[in-house]
Amino acid sequence: MYQTHSEEETKEVARHFALALQGGEVVFLRGDLGTGKTTFVRGVAEAFGYHNPVRSPTFTITNRYAVECGTVKHILHVDLYRIEDAEAMLPLALEEEAGRADTIVFVEWPERDEEHILAHTHEIEFTHKDDIHNINIK
């Protein structure tokens, strides 16, 4: 478990986590609003050379970031918070993205439709109390 006190510290944990990623991973991000999930994805994207804004996909559902780092060419950031049923997930075609050797998929709020969602390789739980953010990588 990591404890962070700032956005920069959260991104540093993410950059360290990124060292273990080679492509093909699906990472579940669990935690309440404002616990650092998007900040974590921002840190991973920066580790892979992406320097444009990384925004929460709460309203767009998916954001794709093109990177050029070894075999990894894409980071797909998905937020299922607004997904209400399995039918709404069909257009996302996540099963086509998952496991691709050139893509890393991050899924926020996977519990919204865990029954139909992809198998995952990592799960990260985010919690916070006051100014301390806890990041538990499983």
N, C-alpha and C positions, 0 to 999 in steps of 0.2 A: 504494500500500500504506500502510495506517495501522498504527501501533504504539500499543497502549494498555497501561496499567499498572494499571488498576482497572476495576471494573464501571461506575463513573460515566463514565469515559473511553470505554468501549465503547458505552455508551448515547448519549453525545454524538456519536460517529461515526454511529450509527444515526439519530439525530434529523436530522443533516445529510443523510444518504441519503434520509430520508423526504421532504425538500423536493422531490425529483425525482419522487415517486410521485403518480400521479393516479387510480389505480384500473385494474384490468384486468391488473396485472402478476403474474407468477409468478416467485418468487425462490427459487433453489436455494441451500441453505446446506450447505456441505461442511466437515467437520472432525471430529476425534476428540471423544470425550466430554470435557466440561469446557473447551472452547475458546472459549465465549462465544456460541454460536448463539442460545440462548434469551434471553440478556441483550440481544443485538442486537434481537430481535423485541420485547422489552420496551421498548427505547428508541424503536423505530418506533411502537409502540402509544401510548406516552406523547406522542409528537409529534402523534398524531392525536387526543389528548384523552382517552385511556383511562387511568384512574388506579386501577383495581382490580388485583389480583395477576395477573401473566402467568407461567404455570407451563409447564414442559416437558410436551409431550404424549406423552412416552415410553410411558406406560401407557394413556392415553385415545386415542391415535393422532391425534385432531384436537381442537383448541380453537378456538373462535370468539369473537372480541371485537367487540362492537358499538361503533362509533365514529360520531361526527357531525363530519366535517371535509370540507367541500366535497362532492364527489361520492362520496367514500369512506364507506361505511356499515359495512363488515365487514373484519376482518382474520382470515384463516383460517391457523392455525398447525398444520402437519402434521408428524408424526415417523414415518418409515417404518422405524425401526430394528428393530421387532419384526415387520415384514411379511416373510413368507418366500416368497411366490409371488404371481403375478399375480391368482389367484382371490381372495386375501385383500384385494386392493385394490378389487375391484368394489363392495363396499358403501360405500366412501368417496365414490364418484361425483365424483371430483375434476374430471373433464372438464366437469361441470356448473357448477362454481365458477370454473374457470380462464377468464380473459378477461372476466368480468363487470365492467362499468364501475364498479360500486360495491364491488368486492372486491379485496383484495390477498392473494395466497396465498404463504405461506412454507413451503417443504418442506425439512425436515431429513432427511438420509440418502437423497437421491434415487437414489443408486447402488444401493440395494437392489432396485430394479426399474426401472432407467432405460429399458429396452426398451419398457415400456408406460406410462411416465409422460408427463405433459404437456410441451409445449414451454415453454421458460422465456424470460423477458425479461432476467433478471439472474442472475448466479452469484457467490456470495461464498464465499471459502475462508478458513477460520479455522485458525490454527496457534498453538502457544504453546511457549515454552521458558522455564523458570524463571518469572519474574513478568511476562514480556513476551508480550502477545497480538498476533498479526499478523492483520490483516483485509485481504484482497485482494478488492476489488470489481471484477468484470468486466462 
